[in-house]
């Protein structure tokens, strides 16, 4: 059982990618407690269940743009409208995307858009980069009593 200090929610329906993500988290990012949800509608069910059980929300959400049933943009809109996930950093990724996909992701609330990791080394780097970028500034801010933007 992973007892990492960073709770990461991965929204991904591709079984190969989820396997790589689990392996990357276990082998090279032990600080990550990874939860995987398999699609757009499933993440909303997960969110409602987590809220009902009063579980802690993830520190960061990593989400594939191309999801079955409810696509990533629709999920992103819903996550940004919900009080429990409004302020959580959301990183959208996709293997195949257009400039319009990237722009729309930012317009509906993505904090970042990156190319989808495709192998174990890339997933390991992806986790480390996202944690360094999104979590370390927040930890410093919490330690000093200031917001991540430097305001008290």
Steps between C-alpha positions, in 0.01 A plus 500: 500500500633840402505746788634798306460852623355629172157385399480495121181428306563367150202507263595261223312228311795341316603185690858510370538860621350424841735202539798722413379765744468248785846362428652849481343601831613181675852484357615858482251722682429340840368835625199457270180332613339439161128455446389414147152564368418364157293766331308824505179371651696283745696798638177681583371189678833477685476867599146466634592184691812660649303804613229282652767307695677827593824377348785738430511631146810433290787748499508494120287359218663364184244446226500364148311729263360217290262308724203279411140608558574832673804665342779673687375853432157420643661338805731797544205742495318296766810472720556876483138569594514273806616660826699190603719501188490864389849582629678170435764522225379309195751394237345386173692277262438334167692298244301650213387859524456818305579858589125545553501215756777674694329840490163357602662311788643822637174688442298253706748479786809289434807619685730333249491295180778253417574220256384164627778285647538179301751286691617430854783753487270774373231426762764511776628834372145626456415428866821655628459813285138556597568449871799735489307766314163483680572364847832643617393867472180421689693323777731799541200733511326288764818487708536879495130577534481667159302404195680330211495838324692659787209683663409446865 
